[in-house]
Amino acid sequence: MEIGNYIAGQWQSAASENTIIDINPADTRDVLAEIPSSGEAEVDAALEAAAQAFSEWRELPFPRRLEIVSQACNLLKEKRGPIAELITRENGKTLRESQAEVEAAITEMEFQMHHAERLGGLVAPSRRRGIHSYMVREPRGVVSVISPWNFPLNVPGRKIVPALIAGNTVVFKPASITPLIGMEFVRLFDQAGLPSGVLNLVCGAGGRIGTRLVTDPQVKAISFTGSTEVGRQIHQMAAQNLTPTQLEMGGKNPAIVLRDADLNLAVEDCITAAFSCAGQWCTSTSRIILEQPIAADFMDQFISRVEAIRVGSGTDEQTDMGPVASQGQLERVARYVAIGQEEGARLLCGGKRLEGNSYDHGYFFQPTVFEGVEPEMQIAQEEIFGPVVCCIEVPDLDGALEVANSVEFGLSASVYTRDLSRAQRFVDGIEAGLVHVNLHTAYKEPQLPFGGRKASGSGLPEAGETGIQFYTEHKVVYCCSDGS
């Protein structure tokens, strides 16, 4: 398997001798690869290759572009097993979660392909005789795609497929701790016959190459998924060239459980959304807001389920939760647990790195639950991005909405209730891009937009009909048929 950058249809190393050591977070003795760490020279080469390929790619008839992308998707289907295994080794999530990610990527890609077949312009009758007025949509040009490590296959599929179908060329930077999945994704398109330069991959640290991917005037659009801090920096830098940005950023997602909720459903959904992928979803449930009459019963059931979660290697079929993805993630989670205790929140379970036997060689952290959390506490305001849940009691739905909306984020939120009127009050009052009633906060489908409000997102959402719309710009035409 080729290891390195993919530029102008060729696998290449980087000029720098700096490397990224790619390791298995479940067993740090398992070195997966040593990846060349690129610098500005490699980014410039990739941008130039994409710019040179753009004219021919945009002129390629749409059915042919669609055929190539469809073939890449078919190859993904054929290789779904090995790719899922690689996701588990490189990211740490359980094999079941990796298999689900592969299937989700296939679904996302297929939706974008089918939707693109219906993408067209708009014909609008003119107010004057002899004038034909209409709008068409055209590709933007070279686009930068920067993807995260928590969903290293699904997110590139969701971003890159609509970009290519629309006629753009792409420079893709995968996350530094999951580069092999990025390479595997690009390899699918190489094997599908994608022309040289249409899709380029550059591996490296964001601090070294991210600025060039964002500020180069050849870049006509930027799609980024990652932290709010980095997203803000990208937004500010891109503004210098008025480059459109699509930013899918952090969350502090609440699940509100009301007094008339189905507690069994609420408990199981909170377990799923809080601890799947070791809590490293942007849509993970990180706050559980409980109406006081049912708080004690919910907590009894919830803690019992949390304590039963089996933590271990994702390759073990008995594992419920794998490790966090890196040493940095492990330290971040431990730091927030210490902050929560200092703030006076009560640690009910977890709170420590797992040690002994196979745990000593991986980034394993206990599923952790705090109660007695006040809304203004740091652990209730900031994104932890790990297996840590903050439980907050409130007197009623109004109090729940106030707490839920009291953070800077607005990505996803859920409510559990049997009362339709209360559910509608929640839907109307919550400040979030994704809203769920009796469903967990991470639930989504590809045909609808995916993105948040406030500090959770900016620009057109990156799924549904808006996925491909972001990568095109409109052109309005007024044509006078008689020349007068």
TIDOBA-860203 format. One record per atom (N, C-alpha, C): y, x, z. Coordinates in steps of 0.2 Angstrom, whole numbers, plus 5000, padded with zeros to 4 digits. Each point is the difference from the previous one (the first is absolute). Example, Ala and Ser with C-alpha at 12.3 -4.5 7.8 and 13.67 -1.06 7.14 Angstrom:
<pts>
497250665039;500649965000;500650045000;500549984996;500650045001;500549965003;
</pts>
This chain:
<pts>
499450045000;500649965000;500650045000;500549994995;500650045000;500449985006;500350065003;500549995006;500650034998;500549965001;500750024998;500549954997;500550024997;500449954997;499849984993;500249954998;499849974993;500749994996;500150054995;500750004997;499850004992;500349964997;500050004992;499350004998;499549965004;499349994998;499650065002;500250055004;499650055002;500050015007;499550025003;499950025007;500350075001;500450015005;500450065001;500050025007;500150065002;500150025007;500850015000;500250025006;500750005001;500250085001;500650014998;500350075000;500050035007;500149965005;500150025007;499350025002;500050045005;499350025003;499949955006;500549965002;499949955005;499549954999;499649985005;499549964999;500049945005;499649954999;499949945004;499350005002;499850015006;499350005002;499849925002;499649984996;499849925000;499450005004;500049975006;499450005004;499849925002;499450005002;499749935002;500349995008;500449945001;500249995006;499549985005;499449984998;499449995005;499750065002;500150064996;499650065001;500550064997;500450035004;500550044997;499650074998;499450015001;499650054998;499849994992;500149944998;499849984993;500750014996;500050064997;500650014995;499849974993;500449954998;499949974994;500250044994;500650035001;500350044994;500650045002;500250054996;500650035001;500449994994;500649965001;500449974995;500650054999;500250024994;500650034998;500649965002;500450035004;500649965002;500650024995;500249944997;500550014994;500750015002;500450034996;500750015001;500449964995;500650024999;500549974995;499850014993;499750064999;499850024993;499449954997;499649985005;499449954997;500349934999;500549985005;500349944999;500450004993;500450054999;500450004994;499550004994;499450035000;499650004994;499749934999;499849975006;499749935000;500649954997;500650015002;500549954998;500150014992;500050064998;500150024993;499549974996;499350015002;499549974997;500049924999;500249975006;500149935000;500649984995;500550035000;500649994996;499850004992;499650064999;499850014993;499549944997;499649985005;499549954998;500249935000;500649995002;500349935001;500149964993;500350034996;500149974993;499449974997;499550054999;499449984997;499649945004;500050015007;499649955004;500349935000;500750005000;500349935000;499949974993;500050044995;499949974993;499249984999;499650035004;499349984999;499949925001;499749974996;499949925000;499849985007;500249955003;499849985007;499349995000;499649974995;499349995001;499650075001;500350054997;499750075001;500150035007;500649995002;500250025007;499549975005;500049934999;499649965004;499250025000;499850024994;499350024999;499850065004;500550055000;499950075004;500049985007;500549965003;500049995007;499449965002;499849964996;499449965001;499350045001;500050054995;499450055001;500050045006;500650025002;500150045007;499749955005;500249945000;499849955005;499249995000;499750004994;499350005000;499750065002;500350064999;499750065003;500050005008;500549975002;500149995008;499449965002;499949954997;499449955002;499350045000;499950044994;499450045000;500050055006;500550035002;500050055005;500249985007;500049935001;500349975006;499650045006;499450015000;499650035006;500250065001;500050054996;500250075002;500750005002;500549964996;500750015002;500149975007;499649955002;500149975007;499850055005;499450044998;499850055005;500550065001;500450014994;500550065000;500649975005;500249944999;500549975004;499850015008;499449985001;499850015007;500050075003;499850054996;500050075002;500750035000;500549974996;500650034999;500549975005;500049935001;500449965004;499849995007;499349995001;499749995006;499849925001;500249964996;499949935001;499249994999;499849945003;499249994999;499949994993;499350014999;499849994993;500149924998;499949965004;500249934999;500749994998;500450035003;500749994999;500250044993;499750054999;500150044993;499749964995;499549975000;499749954995;500549944999;500249985005;500549944999;500650024997;500350075001;500650024997;499850014992;499450024998;499950014993;500049934997;499749955003;499949944997;500749975000;500550015005;500649974999;500450044995;499950064999;500450044994;499849974994;499349984999;499849974993;500349944999;500149965006;500349934999;500750014998;500450045004;500750014998;500150024993;499650054998;500050034993;499949944995;499549965001;499849954995;500549955000;500349985006;500649955000;500650024996;500250075001;500550024996;499950004992;499450024999;499850004992;500049934998;499849955003;500049934998;500749975000;500450025005;500749985000;500450034994;499850064999;500450034994;499949974994;499549974999;499849964993;500549944999;500349985006;500549944999;500750035001;500150065001;500750035000;500449994994;500549975000;500449994994;500750005002;500449984995;500849995001;500149935001;500649984998;500349935001;500449994994;499949944997;500449974994;500449955003;500750004999;500449955003;500549984995;500049934999;500449974994;500850025001;500350024995;500750025000;500449945000;500650015003;500549955000;500449994993;499950054995;500350004994;499550004994;500249974995;499649994994;499950074997;499450024998;499950064996;499850065004;500049995007;499950065004;499349995004;499650054999;499350005004;500150045006;499849985006;500150035006;499450015004;499850065002;499450015003;500050065004;499550015005;500050065004;499350034999;499950065000;499450045000;500050055006;499450025002;499950055005;499750064997;500350065002;499850064997;499850055006;499650054999;499850055005;500650045002;500050025006;500650045002;500050084998;499450035000;499950074998;499550035004;500250065003;499750045005;500149975007;499449995003;500149975007;499650055005;500250005006;499750045005;499649955005;499450025001;499649955005;499850055005;500249985006;499850045007;499649955004;499450025001;499549965004;499850025006;499849965005;499850025007;499350025001;499850035005;499350025002;499649945003;500349955002;499649955003;499649954996;500349994994;499649974994;500150044994;499650064999;500150054995;499849984993;499649945000;499849984993;500349934998;500049955005;500349944999;500850004998;500450045004;500750004998;500150034993;499750064999;500150024993;499849954994;499549975002;499849954995;500549944999;500349985005;500549955000;500650024997;500250075001;500650024997;500050034993;499550044999;499950034993;499849964994;499549955002;499849964994;500649964997;500449965004;500549974997;500550044996;500150065003;500550054997;499750024993;499450014999;499750034994;500049944995;499849945002;499949944996;500749994997;500550005004;500749994997;500350054995;499650055000;500250054995;500450065003;500050015006;500350065003;499550065001;500350065001;499650055002;500150025007;499550035003;500050015008;499950075002;500450025005;499850065004;499849975007;499450025002;499749975006;499950065005;500349995006;499850045006;499649975005;499450015001;499649975005;500250045007;499849965006;500150035006;499750075001;500350045004;499750075001;499350005003;499949955004;499350005004;499549964996;500149974995;499549974996;500150014992;500150074998;500150014993;499449994996;499450015003;499449994995;499949934997;500249955004;500049934998;500549994994;500650035001;500550004995;499750034993;499650065001;499850034994;499449964997;499649975004;499549964997;500349944997;500549975002;500349944997;500350034993;500350055000;500350034993;499450014995;499550035003;499450024996;499749944996;500149945003;499749944997;500449984994;500750025000;500449984994;499950064995;499950065002;499850054995;499449994996;499549985004;499349984997;500149944995;500549955002;500149944996;500450024993;500250064999;500350014994;500850005000;500350005006;500749995001;500350064996;500549994996;500350064997;500350055004;500150064998;500350065004;500749985002;500150025006;500749995003;500249935003;499649954998;500249935002;499950005008;499550035003;499949995007;499950085002;500450025005;500050075003;499949995007;499750055003;499950005007;500250075003;500450005005;500350065003;499850005008;499650055002;499850005007;500550045004;500249985006;500450055004;500449965006;500350035004;500349975006;500749974997;500149945003;500649964998;500650045001;500050045006;500650045001;500250054995;499550024996;500150064995;500149974993;499749944998;500149984994;500349934999;500049965006;500349935000;500749994997;500450055002;500749994998;500150004992;499650054997;500050004993;499849944996;499449975003;499749944998;500549945000;500550005005;500549955001;500650014996;500350065000;500650014998;500150034992;499550024997;500050024993;500249944996;500550014996;500349954995;499549974995;499550044999;499549974995;499649945004;500050005006;499649945004;500449944999;499749954998;500449934999;499849955005;499550015004;499849965005;499650035005;500049985006;499650035006;499649955004;499450015000;499649955005;499750045005;500149985006;499850045006;499749965005;499550025003;499749975006;499950055006;500349995006;500050055005;500449975006;500250055004;500449995006;500749974998;500349975004;500749974999;500550065000;499950055004;500450065000;500050034994;499550024997;500050034993;500249954995;499949945000;500249954996;500849994999;500350015006;500750005000;500350064997;499750065001;500250064997;500049994992;499449974998;499950004993;500549954997;500249945003;500549964998;500750034999;500150045005;500750035000;500050054994;499550044999;500050054995;500049974993;499649954999;500049964994;500649974998;500449985005;500649974999;500550044996;499950075000;500550044997;499949994992;499449984998;499949994993;500049934998;500149965005;499949924999;499349994998;499550045002;499349994998;499749945004;499749954997;499749945004;499450035004;500049975006;499450025005;499649945002;499450015001;499649955003;499750035006;500249985006;499850035006;499649965004;499450015002;499549975004;499950045007;500349985005;500150055006;499649975006;500350015006;499649995006;500049935002;499749995006;499949935003;499950005007;500249955004;499849995007;499849935001;499449994997;499849934998;499849965006;500249945001;499849965006;499549954998;499649985004;499549945000;500249965006;500249944999;500249955005;499549965001;499849995006;499449965002;500349945005;500049944997;500349955004;499549965004;500249965005;499649975005;499449954997;500149984994;499549954997;499650044994;500050075001;499650044995;499349995001;499650024994;499350015001;500050075002;499850015007;500050075003;499550054997;499449974998;499550044997;500250034993;500349964996;500350024994;500550055001;500549995005;500650045001;499750075002;499550005005;499850065002;499750044995;499549974996;499750044995;500450034994;500549964999;500550024995;500450065002;500249995007;500450065003;499650065000;499450005001;499550065000;500050034993;499949954995;500050034994;500650034997;500649975002;500650024997;500350065004;499850015006;500350055005;499650074999;499349994999;499650065001;499750024993;500049964995;499750024994;500450064997;499750054997;500350064998;500450045005;499749995006;500350035006;500749985001;500249944998;500749975001;500550034995;499750034995;500550044995;500149964994;500149945001;500249954994;500849995002;500450004994;500749985001;500049935003;499549964998;500049935002;499549995007;499950055003;499649995006;500349965005;499749965004;500349975006;500150055006;500650015001;500250055006;500349975006;500249934999;500249965006;499749945000;499749985006;499749935001;500549965004;500349954998;500449965004;499749945002;499949995007;499649955003;500449945003;499949944999;500349955004;499750005006;500449995006;499750025006;499449955003;500049944998;499449965002;499350034998;500050034994;499350034998;500050075001;500550045002;500050075000;499450035004;499849985006;499550035004;499349994996;499949944998;499349994996;500050044994;500550004996;500050054994;499950075002;500350025005;499950075002;499350025002;499749955004;499350015002;499650014994;500049964995;499650004995;500250064995;500650025000;500250054995;499850075003;500150015007;499850075003;499350014999;499649945001;499350015000;499850024993;500349974995;499850024993;500350074998;500550025003;500350074999;499550055003;499849995006;499550055003;499450004997;499849964995;499450004997;500050034993;500650024998;500150044994;499750065000;499650024995;499650064999;500450054996;500250065003;500450044996;499650064998;500050024994;499650064998;500250024992;499550034997;500150024993;499949944996;500450004995;500049944995;499450004996;499650055000;499450004996;499449975004;500149995007;499549975004;500149924999;499449974998;500149924999;500149975007;499950035006;500149975006;500850005002;500450044997;500750015002;500449944998;500449985005;500549954998;500750034999;500250065002;500650034999;499950074999;500350034995;500050074999;500550045004;500150064998;500650045003;500649994997;500650025003;500650004997;500050054994;500550004996;499950044994;500150085000;500450025005;500250075001;500250025007;500150065001;500250035006;500749975002;500450004995;500749975001;499949935003;499649964997;499949935002;499749995007;499650055001;499750005007;500550015005;500450054999;500650025005;500549955000;500149964995;500549955000;499849945004;499449984999;499749955004;500050015008;499850065001;500050025007;500750015003;500550024996;500750005003;500249935001;499949954996;500249935001;499649975006;499450025001;499749975006;500350035007;500250065000;500350035005;500749975001;500449984995;500649975000;499949935003;499549964998;499949945003;499950005007;499650055003;499950005007;500650025004;500450054997;500650015003;500549945000;500049964995;500449945000;499849955005;499450005003;499849955005;499549954997;499850014994;499549954997;499350025003;499649955001;499350015003;499550014995;499750065001;499450024995;499449965003;499749964996;499449965001;499450034998;500050044995;499450034997;500250054995;499650064999;500150054995;500650055003;500350024995;500650055002;499850075000;499450024997;499850075000;499750024994;500050064999;499650034994;499350005003;499549984995;499350015002;499750075000;499650025005;499850065000;499250005001;499750064999;499350015001;499649994994;499550034999;499550004994;500450004994;499949954995;500350014994;500749985000;500349975005;500749995001;500450065000;499750065002;500450065001;500350034994;499749984994;500250034994;500349954995;500349945003;500349954996;500649975004;500449964996;500649985003;499949935002;499649995005;499849935003;500449995006;500349935000;500449985005;499849935002;500049995007;499749935002;500449944998;499749954998;500449944999;500449985007;500749994999;500450005006;500449945000;500149975006;500349935001;500550015006;500649984999;500550005005;500249935002;500149985006;500349935002;500650025004;500349945002;500650015004;500650044996;499949994993;500550034996;500749964999;500550035001;500749974999;500250014993;500349954997;500250014993;500450064998;500450025005;500550064998;499750065001;499350015003;499750065001;499950044993;500050065000;499950044994;499449994997;499449995003;499449984997;500049934997;500449965002;500149934997;500550004994;500350054999;500650004995;499850054994;499650055001;499950054995;499350004998;499950024993;499350004997;499650065003;499549985003;499550055003;499550034994;499849954996;499550014995;499450045002;499749965005;499350025003;499749945004;499450025003;499749945003;500349985007;500649985000;500449985006;500349944999;499949955005;500249935000;500449995006;500649974999;500549985006;499949925000;499949985006;499949935002;500649985004;500349944998;500749985002;499949925002;500149985006;500049935001;500749974999;500049944998;500649964999;499949935002;500649965002;499949935002;499849954995;500350014994;499949954995;500150034993;499949964995;500150024993;500750034999;500549975002;500750034999;500050075003;499750015006;500050075003;499650054995;499449974998;499650044995;500450034994;500449954997;500350024994;500650055002;500349995005;500550055002;499750075001;499550005003;499650075001;499850024994;499749964996;499750034993;500650024996;500549975000;500650024995;500450065003;499950025006;500450055004;499950074998;499650024995;499950064997;500450014994;500050074997;500450014994;499549984994;499449995001;499549994995;499949934998;499849994994;499849934998;499549994995;499450035001;499550014995;499549945000;499749995006;499549955000;500049975007;499749935000;500049975007;499549944999;499749985006;499549955000;500249955006;499749945000;500049955005;499449975000;499849985007;499349975001;500249935003;499949954997;500149935003;499749954996;499849945003;499849944997;500549954998;500650025002;500649954999;500450024994;499949954995;500350024994;500850005000;500349965005;500750015000;500250065003;499750035005;500150065003;499950064995;499549994996;499850054995;500650014995;500349944998;500550004996;500750035003;500149995006;500550035004;500050075000;499450035000;499950075000;500150024993;499849974995;500150024993;500750004998;500449955003;500750004998;500450055004;499850025006;500350045005;499950085000;499450024997;499850075000;500350044995;500250065002;500350044995;499550054997;499749984995;499450054998;499949984992;499850054997;499849994993;499349964999;499650015004;499349985000;499949955006;499849944999;500049955006;499349975000;499750005006;499349975000;499949955005;499749944999;499849955005;499350005001;499750025006;499350005001;499650054996;500450054998;499750064996;500350075003;499650055000;500350065003;500650034995;500350055003;500650034997;499950044994;499450024999;499850054994;499849964994;499949935001;499749974994;500649994994;499750014994;500449994994;499649994994;500349984995;499649994994;500550034994;499750024994;500450044996;500449964995;500049935000;500449964996;500749995002;500150015007;500649995003;500450075002;500650005000;500450065002;499850035007;500050075000;499850035006;500650045002;500349995006;500650045002;500349975006;500550035003;500349985006;500749994999;500349985006;500750005001;500350055004;500750005001;500350045005;499850084999;499850035005;499850074999;499350014997;499749954998;499350004998;499950014992;500649984997;499950004993;500750004996;500050024994;500650004996;499850004992;500449964996;499850004993;499549944999;499849994994;499549954998;499350025004;499749955003;499350015002;499550034995;499550035002;499650044996;499349964998;500049945000;499449964998;500249944997;499549964998;500249944997;500450014993;500449954998;500350004994;500650065001;500250015006;500650055000;499750074999;499350015000;499850075000;500250034993;499849964995;500250034993;500749994998;500449955003;500749994999;500450065002;499850035006;500450065002;500050064995;499550004996;499950064995;500349984994;500449954999;500349984994;500749985001;500450014995;500749985001;500249954994;500449955001;500249954995;500550024995;499949974994;500550014995;500149934997;500649985000;500249944997;500350014993;499849954996;500250014993;500349944997;500650004997;500449954997;500050024992;499749964996;500050024993;500349944996;500550014996;500349964996;499750004993;499749954998;499650004994;500450014993;500649975000;500450004994;500550065000;500050045005;500550055000;500749995001;500249945001;500749985001;500250005007;
</pts>
